[in-house]
Amino acid sequence: MHQKTLYLLRHGTAANAGDYTEDRLRPLTPQGLADASRVGAYMRARHLMPSLVLCSPSLRTRQTVEAMMEALGFGLTVKNNDTLYLASPTTLLKILSEVPETIDSVMVVAHNPGLHQLALQLATRAEDGLGSALSARFPTAALAEITLPVAQWSQIGTQTGTLTRFAGPSGLEVVSA
Protein backbone atom coordinates (compact mmCIF):
# COMPACT_ATOMS: atom_id res chain seq x y z
CA MET A 1 0.00 0.00 0.00
CA HIS A 2 1.23 3.47 -0.86
CA GLN A 3 1.36 6.06 1.87
CA LYS A 4 2.65 9.54 2.59
CA THR A 5 3.67 10.96 5.94
CA LEU A 6 2.74 14.50 6.85
CA TYR A 7 4.34 16.27 9.80
CA LEU A 8 2.65 19.43 11.02
CA LEU A 9 4.71 21.67 13.29
CA ARG A 10 3.39 24.84 14.81
CA HIS A 11 6.04 27.49 15.41
CA GLY A 12 7.39 28.01 18.92
CA THR A 13 6.10 30.69 21.29
CA ALA A 14 6.58 34.12 19.74
CA ALA A 15 7.08 37.56 21.24
CA ASN A 16 4.01 39.59 22.10
CA ALA A 17 2.26 40.91 18.98
CA GLY A 18 1.81 44.34 20.54
CA ASP A 19 5.58 44.85 20.57
CA TYR A 20 5.90 44.61 16.78
CA THR A 21 4.42 46.71 13.99
CA GLU A 22 4.37 43.75 11.61
CA ASP A 23 3.22 40.30 12.71
CA ARG A 24 5.59 38.53 10.31
CA LEU A 25 8.57 40.01 12.19
CA ARG A 26 7.74 38.58 15.62
CA PRO A 27 10.69 36.48 16.84
CA LEU A 28 10.58 33.45 19.09
CA THR A 29 10.89 33.97 22.82
CA PRO A 30 13.70 32.15 24.66
CA GLN A 31 11.09 29.52 25.61
CA GLY A 32 10.02 29.26 21.96
CA LEU A 33 13.62 28.65 20.90
CA ALA A 34 14.07 26.02 23.62
CA ASP A 35 10.86 24.26 22.60
CA ALA A 36 11.91 24.23 18.92
CA SER A 37 15.21 22.63 19.97
CA ARG A 38 13.27 20.03 21.95
CA VAL A 39 11.30 19.19 18.80
CA GLY A 40 14.57 18.63 16.93
CA ALA A 41 15.95 16.39 19.70
CA TYR A 42 12.66 14.47 19.78
CA MET A 43 12.81 13.97 16.01
CA ARG A 44 16.46 12.90 16.09
CA ALA A 45 15.79 10.31 18.81
CA ARG A 46 12.90 8.83 16.80
CA HIS A 47 14.53 9.10 13.37
CA LEU A 48 11.80 11.40 12.04
CA MET A 49 13.35 12.92 8.93
CA PRO A 50 10.96 14.59 6.50
CA SER A 51 12.16 14.70 2.90
CA LEU A 52 10.93 18.27 2.53
CA VAL A 53 10.10 21.10 4.94
CA LEU A 54 7.64 23.74 3.77
CA CYS A 55 7.96 26.82 5.96
CA SER A 56 5.93 29.99 6.35
CA PRO A 57 8.08 33.09 5.74
CA SER A 58 7.46 34.60 9.17
CA LEU A 59 10.48 35.11 11.42
CA ARG A 60 9.04 32.85 14.14
CA THR A 61 8.53 29.89 11.77
CA ARG A 62 11.98 30.28 10.21
CA GLN A 63 13.57 30.46 13.69
CA THR A 64 11.62 27.34 14.69
CA VAL A 65 13.04 25.44 11.72
CA GLU A 66 16.59 26.68 12.39
CA ALA A 67 16.48 25.66 16.07
CA MET A 68 14.90 22.32 15.20
CA MET A 69 17.58 21.53 12.60
CA GLU A 70 20.38 22.56 14.95
CA ALA A 71 19.12 20.01 17.49
CA LEU A 72 18.69 17.43 14.71
CA GLY A 73 22.36 17.80 13.95
CA PHE A 74 21.97 18.23 10.20
CA GLY A 75 20.01 20.22 7.67
CA LEU A 76 16.82 19.34 5.88
CA THR A 77 15.58 20.57 2.51
CA VAL A 78 13.58 23.69 3.42
CA LYS A 79 11.42 25.75 1.08
CA ASN A 80 9.93 28.99 2.35
CA ASN A 81 6.50 29.57 0.88
CA ASP A 82 4.79 32.96 1.23
CA THR A 83 1.37 31.36 0.85
CA LEU A 84 1.84 29.41 4.11
CA TYR A 85 1.68 32.61 6.19
CA LEU A 86 -1.57 32.31 8.21
CA ALA A 87 -2.90 29.88 5.58
CA SER A 88 -6.31 28.26 5.77
CA PRO A 89 -6.68 24.46 5.61
CA THR A 90 -7.80 24.78 1.98
CA THR A 91 -4.66 26.73 1.08
CA LEU A 92 -2.47 24.26 2.97
CA LEU A 93 -4.03 21.36 1.03
CA LYS A 94 -3.45 23.18 -2.26
CA ILE A 95 0.23 23.71 -1.41
CA LEU A 96 0.62 20.06 -0.39
CA SER A 97 -1.12 18.87 -3.56
CA GLU A 98 1.75 20.40 -5.56
CA VAL A 99 4.46 18.36 -3.81
CA PRO A 100 6.05 15.85 -6.22
CA GLU A 101 4.87 12.27 -5.71
CA THR A 102 8.49 11.11 -5.34
CA ILE A 103 8.60 12.81 -1.92
CA ASP A 104 7.20 10.49 0.74
CA SER A 105 7.30 12.77 3.79
CA VAL A 106 6.67 16.49 4.19
CA MET A 107 6.76 18.78 7.20
CA VAL A 108 4.72 21.97 7.19
CA VAL A 109 5.84 24.63 9.68
CA ALA A 110 3.11 27.21 9.96
CA HIS A 111 0.43 28.86 12.09
CA ASN A 112 -2.87 28.29 13.82
CA PRO A 113 -5.76 28.15 13.32
CA GLY A 114 -5.12 26.74 9.82
CA LEU A 115 -2.61 24.11 10.93
CA HIS A 116 -4.88 22.81 13.68
CA GLN A 117 -7.91 22.77 11.38
CA LEU A 118 -5.95 20.84 8.73
CA ALA A 119 -4.83 18.27 11.31
CA LEU A 120 -8.40 17.76 12.47
CA GLN A 121 -9.61 17.48 8.88
CA LEU A 122 -7.01 14.89 7.84
CA ALA A 123 -6.60 12.83 11.02
CA THR A 124 -9.97 11.16 11.29
CA ARG A 125 -8.38 8.15 12.99
CA ALA A 126 -5.87 8.26 15.83
CA GLU A 127 -3.63 5.82 17.64
CA ASP A 128 -3.52 5.55 21.44
CA GLY A 129 -6.15 8.18 22.18
CA LEU A 130 -4.18 10.95 20.49
CA GLY A 131 -7.33 12.27 18.85
CA SER A 132 -8.71 13.80 22.03
CA ALA A 133 -5.44 15.65 22.65
CA LEU A 134 -5.45 17.00 19.09
CA SER A 135 -9.12 17.96 19.34
CA ALA A 136 -8.45 20.01 22.46
CA ARG A 137 -5.69 22.21 21.04
CA PHE A 138 -2.55 22.48 18.89
CA PRO A 139 -0.07 24.34 21.14
CA THR A 140 3.01 26.19 20.00
CA ALA A 141 5.91 23.86 19.13
CA ALA A 142 3.52 20.91 18.88
CA LEU A 143 4.31 18.20 16.34
CA ALA A 144 1.67 16.04 14.68
CA GLU A 145 2.41 13.09 12.40
CA ILE A 146 -0.34 11.94 10.07
CA THR A 147 -0.02 8.86 7.87
CA LEU A 148 -2.05 9.15 4.69
CA PRO A 149 -2.99 6.14 2.49
CA VAL A 150 -2.22 7.86 -0.82
CA ALA A 151 0.33 7.48 -3.61
CA GLN A 152 0.32 11.17 -4.57
CA TRP A 153 0.08 14.33 -2.51
CA SER A 154 -2.66 15.57 -4.82
CA GLN A 155 -4.91 12.83 -3.37
CA ILE A 156 -4.84 13.98 0.24
CA GLY A 157 -7.85 16.23 -0.14
CA THR A 158 -9.98 13.17 -0.86
CA GLN A 159 -8.44 10.85 1.73
CA THR A 160 -8.06 11.05 5.45
CA GLY A 161 -5.33 9.53 7.52
CA THR A 162 -4.29 8.35 10.93
CA LEU A 163 -2.75 10.53 13.60
CA THR A 164 0.24 8.43 14.62
CA ARG A 165 2.03 10.99 16.78
CA PHE A 166 1.05 14.19 18.59
CA ALA A 167 3.34 15.81 21.10
CA GLY A 168 3.33 19.29 22.54
CA PRO A 169 6.33 20.95 24.14
CA SER A 170 5.54 19.53 27.58
CA GLY A 171 5.40 16.00 26.12
CA LEU A 172 8.60 16.22 24.12
CA GLU A 173 11.33 14.32 25.84
CA VAL A 174 14.80 15.84 25.66
CA VAL A 175 17.17 13.09 24.58
CA SER A 176 20.89 13.73 24.84
CA ALA A 177 23.10 12.68 21.96
C-alpha positions as CSV (number, residue, x, y, z in Angstrom):
1,M,0.0,0.0,0.0
2,H,1.2,3.5,-0.9
3,Q,1.4,6.1,1.9
4,K,2.6,9.5,2.6
5,T,3.7,11.0,5.9
6,L,2.7,14.5,6.9
7,Y,4.3,16.3,9.8
8,L,2.7,19.4,11.0
9,L,4.7,21.7,13.3
10,R,3.4,24.8,14.8
11,H,6.0,27.5,15.4
12,G,7.4,28.0,18.9
13,T,6.1,30.7,21.3
14,A,6.6,34.1,19.7
15,A,7.1,37.6,21.2
16,N,4.0,39.6,22.1
17,A,2.3,40.9,19.0
18,G,1.8,44.3,20.5
19,D,5.6,44.8,20.6
20,Y,5.9,44.6,16.8
21,T,4.4,46.7,14.0
22,E,4.4,43.7,11.6
23,D,3.2,40.3,12.7
24,R,5.6,38.5,10.3
25,L,8.6,40.0,12.2
26,R,7.7,38.6,15.6
27,P,10.7,36.5,16.8
28,L,10.6,33.5,19.1
29,T,10.9,34.0,22.8
30,P,13.7,32.2,24.7
31,Q,11.1,29.5,25.6
32,G,10.0,29.3,22.0
33,L,13.6,28.6,20.9
34,A,14.1,26.0,23.6
35,D,10.9,24.3,22.6
36,A,11.9,24.2,18.9
37,S,15.2,22.6,20.0
38,R,13.3,20.0,21.9
39,V,11.3,19.2,18.8
40,G,14.6,18.6,16.9
41,A,15.9,16.4,19.7
42,Y,12.7,14.5,19.8
43,M,12.8,14.0,16.0
44,R,16.5,12.9,16.1
45,A,15.8,10.3,18.8
46,R,12.9,8.8,16.8
47,H,14.5,9.1,13.4
48,L,11.8,11.4,12.0
49,M,13.3,12.9,8.9
50,P,11.0,14.6,6.5
51,S,12.2,14.7,2.9
52,L,10.9,18.3,2.5
53,V,10.1,21.1,4.9
54,L,7.6,23.7,3.8
55,C,8.0,26.8,6.0
56,S,5.9,30.0,6.4
57,P,8.1,33.1,5.7
58,S,7.5,34.6,9.2
59,L,10.5,35.1,11.4
60,R,9.0,32.9,14.1
61,T,8.5,29.9,11.8
62,R,12.0,30.3,10.2
63,Q,13.6,30.5,13.7
64,T,11.6,27.3,14.7
65,V,13.0,25.4,11.7
66,E,16.6,26.7,12.4
67,A,16.5,25.7,16.1
68,M,14.9,22.3,15.2
69,M,17.6,21.5,12.6
70,E,20.4,22.6,14.9
71,A,19.1,20.0,17.5
72,L,18.7,17.4,14.7
73,G,22.4,17.8,14.0
74,F,22.0,18.2,10.2
75,G,20.0,20.2,7.7
76,L,16.8,19.3,5.9
77,T,15.6,20.6,2.5
78,V,13.6,23.7,3.4
79,K,11.4,25.8,1.1
80,N,9.9,29.0,2.3
81,N,6.5,29.6,0.9
82,D,4.8,33.0,1.2
83,T,1.4,31.4,0.9
84,L,1.8,29.4,4.1
85,Y,1.7,32.6,6.2
86,L,-1.6,32.3,8.2
87,A,-2.9,29.9,5.6
88,S,-6.3,28.3,5.8
89,P,-6.7,24.5,5.6
90,T,-7.8,24.8,2.0
91,T,-4.7,26.7,1.1
92,L,-2.5,24.3,3.0
93,L,-4.0,21.4,1.0
94,K,-3.5,23.2,-2.3
95,I,0.2,23.7,-1.4
96,L,0.6,20.1,-0.4
97,S,-1.1,18.9,-3.6
98,E,1.7,20.4,-5.6
99,V,4.5,18.4,-3.8
100,P,6.0,15.8,-6.2
101,E,4.9,12.3,-5.7
102,T,8.5,11.1,-5.3
103,I,8.6,12.8,-1.9
104,D,7.2,10.5,0.7
105,S,7.3,12.8,3.8
106,V,6.7,16.5,4.2
107,M,6.8,18.8,7.2
108,V,4.7,22.0,7.2
109,V,5.8,24.6,9.7
110,A,3.1,27.2,10.0
111,H,0.4,28.9,12.1
112,N,-2.9,28.3,13.8
113,P,-5.8,28.2,13.3
114,G,-5.1,26.7,9.8
115,L,-2.6,24.1,10.9
116,H,-4.9,22.8,13.7
117,Q,-7.9,22.8,11.4
118,L,-6.0,20.8,8.7
119,A,-4.8,18.3,11.3
120,L,-8.4,17.8,12.5
121,Q,-9.6,17.5,8.9
122,L,-7.0,14.9,7.8
123,A,-6.6,12.8,11.0
124,T,-10.0,11.2,11.3
125,R,-8.4,8.2,13.0
126,A,-5.9,8.3,15.8
127,E,-3.6,5.8,17.6
128,D,-3.5,5.6,21.4
129,G,-6.2,8.2,22.2
130,L,-4.2,11.0,20.5
131,G,-7.3,12.3,18.8
132,S,-8.7,13.8,22.0
133,A,-5.4,15.6,22.7
134,L,-5.5,17.0,19.1
135,S,-9.1,18.0,19.3
136,A,-8.4,20.0,22.5
137,R,-5.7,22.2,21.0
138,F,-2.6,22.5,18.9
139,P,-0.1,24.3,21.1
140,T,3.0,26.2,20.0
141,A,5.9,23.9,19.1
142,A,3.5,20.9,18.9
143,L,4.3,18.2,16.3
144,A,1.7,16.0,14.7
145,E,2.4,13.1,12.4
146,I,-0.3,11.9,10.1
147,T,0.0,8.9,7.9
148,L,-2.1,9.2,4.7
149,P,-3.0,6.1,2.5
150,V,-2.2,7.9,-0.8
151,A,0.3,7.5,-3.6
152,Q,0.3,11.2,-4.6
153,W,0.1,14.3,-2.5
154,S,-2.7,15.6,-4.8
155,Q,-4.9,12.8,-3.4
156,I,-4.8,14.0,0.2
157,G,-7.9,16.2,-0.1
158,T,-10.0,13.2,-0.9
159,Q,-8.4,10.9,1.7
160,T,-8.1,11.0,5.5
161,G,-5.3,9.5,7.5
162,T,-4.3,8.3,10.9
163,L,-2.7,10.5,13.6
164,T,0.2,8.4,14.6
165,R,2.0,11.0,16.8
166,F,1.1,14.2,18.6
167,A,3.3,15.8,21.1
168,G,3.3,19.3,22.5
169,P,6.3,21.0,24.1
170,S,5.5,19.5,27.6
171,G,5.4,16.0,26.1
172,L,8.6,16.2,24.1
173,E,11.3,14.3,25.8
174,V,14.8,15.8,25.7
175,V,17.2,13.1,24.6
176,S,20.9,13.7,24.8
177,A,23.1,12.7,22.0
